[in-house]
Amino acid sequence: MMSDNQPYFNAVKFLEGLIPAPGHQHRRDRPDIFIKRTRALLKALDYQFGKTKFIHITGTAGKGSTANVIYQLLLKNDQRVGLFTSPFVTTTIERIAANGQYIAPSEFAKLTEGIKPAITFVSQNHEFGCPSYFECLLAIALIYFQQENCQYQIIEVGIGGRFDSTNIIPVPVVAAITNIGLDHTEVLGKTLIEIASDKAGIIKQCCQFFTTEKRPELLSIFKTVCRKQHANYHKVSAGRHSAQETNYLLGRAVVQSLGFEKLAPLGDIRPLPARFEVVSQNPRVVIDVAHNPAKMRCTALNLSAQKYRHCHLVISLSANKKIPGILKEIAPYAASIYVTSFRNTYRTATIPSLIAEAIKKFADPKTTVVINPDPVAAFKQAQNSARQDDLILVTGSFYLADNIRSVFVSEEEILESRAS
C-alpha cells in the first residue's frame, strides 16, 4: 500500500473498529436507538443541516442504483450534488461522492480525525453508547457535502426507513421507494406489509413521493402515508423493463419533478461499482452484488436482456443468506456454475459444498457444477472455459464482488483517481 494513503487506511481501520460496538446490532425492542444516537453525534459535532435539498431513497433492491441515476442526471444539469450509498465494493470512499468524484482519501482521513472527540463524547454520555460505523460514515458524508456546497444531497438508507439512521435528515424534497421484498426480516418485520410500513417512514410532510413498486396492497400503504403527510404520490410505471431500466425510469422521474430538462439516456449513466457492471468483453464479464432473492430476481431480469451464447455463473453467498430463494432466481440461466467462497474479515461465507448441493434442485441437469473455494481461481476457471460470445456472471455477495473486481481495478487505482 502506498504510504501517501496511510492516514486513510488508519481512518478506515478506526471506523471499522466500531462495527461490533455495543448497541450497533439492531434491536426490535428499541428501534429508535439509531436515530437518537445519530442526532446526539451530530449535536456533538455542532452540525446544522442548512438549506440543502435532500432526496431520500429506500427499497429492497435497486435503491443504490436509483440514487446513482439521480446523482448523475443532476450533475448533467450543472448542479452541485452529494451521494451517500452503502455498502462499498472495494474501498470505503466509494460510499461518499460529491460533484463527480469520490471524497479524497486525505479528506476522509481528516474528517474521521475531526469527529473522534464527538464519538468519545457520545460514547461516554449517551445511554446507547458508542456511535456505530454506519452512523459515523453518515456524519462524515453530511459534513463533507456541506463543505462541497452541495445543492442536493442524495441519501440511500442503510436498512428500512422509519428507524434508519439516515431518517434524521429534514423533510426531503423527494422520497422514493424502489420496491419491497423479504429482506432484513429480523429487523423490519416478517411480512411484506410490515416491511413496506417501515420503509414508508421516509415519506415526510409535503414531499414528493415516487415508487416503482407494483403490488396494490403495498401501494395502498404508501398512498395512506402520503395522505397523512400531505405528500404528493407518484407511481412510476416501468412495464416489463429490466431492473436497470426500471431504476433509470424512477431516477429520471425524480429529476424531472425537480424541474430539470437534461435527461441523458440510460447508456450514458455510469453504474455504481458491481451493480450489473460490465468490466470486460470477449467474453463479457459482469459483476453484480445481488445477495438476496429480490436482488437476484433483478439480476436475472438484467441478464435476460443480454445477448450471449452461454452463461457461466461464479457464485458465493454469506452464511446468513436464504440459499434456495437466491439460487432459484439465477441457477436456471447457467450452463456452468463455479461455486466458491470469499475473503473478508467481518463475514463468513457459506461452505461451497452446501451451495453446490442446493443448486441441483434449480439448475438444468446438464449444468456443470464446479467447487473451488478460492474466488479468484474459480473465476479464472470460468474464464478459461468461456468462449468469446459467452457471459461470465459473478454474483451473490459484495465480498465476492470485491475479490473479483480487484482483478480488474485495484484499490490504489480507485484512491488515486477518486473514481471506479
N, C-alpha and C positions, 0 to 999 in steps of 0.2 A: 504494500500500500504506500502511496506517495506521502511523504512527511508533511507536505503542504496541507493535506486534508486531515491530519491527525486531530486537531481540535474538533472537527466534525465527527470523526469516529468516536472520540471521547464523549461528545454530547449524545450521540446515538446510544452508546453504552449506558450512560447515566439514565436516559429516559427508559430504555428497555429494562433497566433495573427496577422500574416502577410497575412492571407488568404483573408480578404476583403480590403487589402491595395490599395491605389489609383493606377490605371493603371494595376491592376492584371488581370482584365477581358479582354478577347481577343477583339481586335479592328480590324475590317476589313479594316479601313482606314489607320492604321499604323501597319501592321503585323510584322514589323521589331523591334518593341519595345522590345520584349523579348530577342532577340539575342543581341541587343545593350546594354541592361541593364545587362545581364549576363556577357558580356565582361567587362563592367565597374566594376562589382563586382569582377571578377577575377583579373582585373588590380589593383584594390584597395587592394587586398589580396597578390599582387606580385606573383601570381601563374603562373608557367611556365609548359607547357604540357610535356616537356621532350621527351623521346624515347618510351613511352608506345605505344603498338599497340591497336587501337580501333576497336571494332566491333559494328556497329550501326544498331539497329533493329526498324522497324516500321511496320504498318499494322493495320487493323481494329480489327481483332481477332487473338489471339494466339501469339502476339509478346512477352509477358512476359514469356510464357511457352517455346517458342523457345529460348529466351535468356537464360533461365534456363538450357535447354538441352546443349547448347554450354558451359555454365559455368561448368556444372558437367563433361562433356566429357573432357574439358581442364584440370580440376582438376585430372581426372583419368590418364592424360598424364603428371602428375607431374609439371604442370605449376602453377605459381602464378597468380591468376585471381581475378578481381573485378567484381561485378554485381550490376547494378543500375536499379531497376524496380519501377513501380508505378501502382496503389497506394498500400498501405498496407492493411492487413485484421484486425489484432488485435493490433499491436503496431508498431511505426514508424521505429524501427531498421530493420524491415523486408525488407525495401526498399534498404538497403545497406549491401552487403555481400562481404567478401573477404577471399579467401583461405579456404573455407569450413565453415565459421561461419559468423553470423551477426556481425556488428560492436558492440563493448561492449557499454552498456548504459553509463558508465562513460566516455568513449572516445567520444561518441556522444555529451554528455554534454560539455566536454572540447572544442571540435571543434566548437560547437554552440557559446560558450562564446568567442572563438577566432575570429569568423567572425563578431561579433557585431560592432566593430569600423568601419569595411568596409561597413556594412549595413548602418550605420549612415552617413558615408561619401557620399555614392552614393545617399542616400535619400535627402541629402542637396545640392548636386552638379550636379545631373543628371536630364536632362529635363523630364524624365519619372517617376521620383520619386522613392519610396521605392522598393527594390528588392522583388519579390514575394516569397511565401512559397516554391514553386517548384524550383525556381532559387537558393534559399539558400540551399535546400537539395542537389541539384546537385553540388554546390560548396563544401559542406561538403564531399560528396562522392568522388569527384575528389581529394581533399586533402588527404582523408583517403587512397584511393587506392595508391597514391604516397608514403605515409608513409609505406604502407604494401609491397612496392616494387613489385607491380603487373606488370607482363609482358604483360598481356592482360586486357583491360577494356571493358566490355560488357555493352552498354548503350541503354536502352529502351527509346524511345521518350515519351514525355508527351502526346502531341496531334499533329498529322500530321507529318511534316518532315521539309520542307523548312524553316519555320519560328519558329520552335520549339526551345526552349532554348538550348536543347542538341546539336543543329546543330552548336554550337560554337567549337565543337571538331575538331582537324585536320583531314586530309584525313584518313578515316578508311581503314584498310586492307580489311575489308568486310562490305558491306552494304546489308541488307536483308529486303524484304517486304513480309510479310506473305500473305496478301490478302487485297482486297478493298471492303468496304461496306459503306452504307449511315449512317455515324455517325458523330457527331460534325459538322453538315452541316452549322450551323450558323457561324462557323469559317473557315472550309476548302472548302466550296462550296456546291452547291445544287445537283451536278451530280457526278456520279462515275468518269467521265473523269476529272473533276476539282479536286476531292479528290486524284485520282491517280497521277495527276500532282504535287500536293502539296507534297505527300509522296515521290515522286521520287526526291525531293530536297535533300535527304540524299546521293544520288549517286554522288560520287566525283571523281576527276581526277585519272584515272588508278587503281581504286579499283576493287575488285572482287564483283560482284553483284549477289544475289540469290533471287529467288521468287518461291512461290507455287501458285501464282495467275494463273487462267486458262483462263480467257476471252481474246480472241485475241485483242480486241480494247484497253484493258488496258495494255497488254503485249507490244503492239506496242509503247505505251508511254514510257515504261521502256527501250525498245530497242533503241528508238530515243535518250533518255537522255544518255544511255550508249555509243552510238556512239559519241555524242558530248563531252563526258567526257573521251573518250578512256578507258572506264571501260569494264571489261570482264563480259558478260551477261551469266547467268546460270539459266535455267528453271528446277526446281526440280519437276518431275512428281510423284504425290502422289496417283494417281489412285482413288479407292473407299475406301480408308482407313478412319478410324475415325480421328477426329480433333487431338487427342493426337498423333496418329501415324504420321499424316501429319507434325505436329510441330517437332516431333522427326526426321523425314527424312530430313527436312530442316536444323535443327541444326547439324545433322550428316554430311550432305554435306558440310556445312561451315567448320567444324572441319577437315574433310578430305582435303579440299582445302588448309588448313594451313600446311598440311604435317604430321598430327598425325595419328597414327595407332591403338591406343587403343580405340575401339568403343564399349562401353558397350551397351547391348540391352535396349530397352525401359523399360522393367521391373526393371532394375537397376537404373533408373533415378527417383529420389525423386521429386515429383511435387511441385511446389510452393503452398503455403497455399491456399486452397479453389479454386484451378483450377481443377475441377472434382476430388477432393481429397476424398478418402475413409477414413473416420475417425472412423468407427465402422462396425462390422459384426453381422449378425443374429439378426435383419435384417441389411442389408448393408445400411449405411448412407453415402451419397455423398454430399459434399458441393461444390458449384460452383458459381462463381461471374458473370456469364453471365448477361448483363444488357442492351443489345440492340439486334435487330433481328439477326444480323450477328453472334454475340457471342452465342446467344441462338440456332441458327442453328447448330453451332459446338457442343454445349452441347447435342442437340438431336442426333447428329451423334455418340457422345461418348456413350450416353445412349442406342442407338440401338445395340451397340457392347456388351452390358452387358447381363448376363443371370439372370432373375428374374421372379417371378410369377406376381406380381402387382407392379406398381409404385405409390407411394404416394408423391405428389408434395406439398412442402411448399414454398410459393412464396410471395414476396413483391417487389414493384417497387418504384423508386424515382418519385417524382411528375412531372418531366420534360420528362418522357420516353414515347415512342410510344407504348402504351399498346397493340393495336391489332396486330402489327407486331411481338411483343415478344411472345404473347400468342399463336399466330398461329403456332409458331415453336414447342412449348413444351406441350401445353394443351392436344393434342390428345393422348399423351403417358400415361396420368394419369388415374388411376382407382378412385383415390380420390384426391381432391385438398384442401389444407388448406391455405386460403388467410389471410395474416397478414400485420403488419406494421413493423417498425424497430425503434431502439433507436439510435439517432445520433444528435449531437448538430448543425451540419452545413447543414444538408439536410432534406428536408421534404418528407415523404412517401406519395404515392398515397393513398387516402381513400380506405380501403379494399373493401367496397361495390361496388365501381366503377370497380375494377378489377374483382370481382365476377360476376358482370353483363356482362362484356365484355367476360368472359370465356365461357358463354353459347353458343356463336357463334362458338367456336372452339372445345370444349370438346364433348366427347360422351354423349348423353342424359342420359345415366345410371351413369355417373360420379358423385360422391358425392362431393358437394362443401360446405365447412365449413368456416365461417368467425370467426376469433379470432384475435383481434388487438394486443395481447401480443405475440411476436415472440417465446419466449421460451415455453409458454403454447400451442401455435399452434403446435410446434414441438413435444411436449410431447403427444399431441392428436394423431399425426401421428404415433409416436412410439407405442402407446397403441393399435392402430388399425391394425398395420402391423404384418404379420407373419414372421417367421424366414427366409423364402425364398423370401420375398419381398424386395423392394428397396425404400428407402426414399431419395428423391432428394430435397435439399434446394438450391434455386437459385433465381435470379432476381436482386440482389443488393450486393455490397461489405459490406454494413452496416448490412444487414440481415445475411450475412455470418459471420461477426464478432460476432453478437449476439448469433448465434447458435454454432459456433466453440468454443466460450468461455465456453460452457458446457463441452467440452472435454479437452481443453487446455487453461489454464489461461494466462493472460498477464505476471504475475510474473514468471511462468514456462519458458516462452519464453525468458524473460530478463535474467533469471538465466542461462539457457542452451545455449543461443545465437543460438537457433535452434527452428524450429516449429514442 
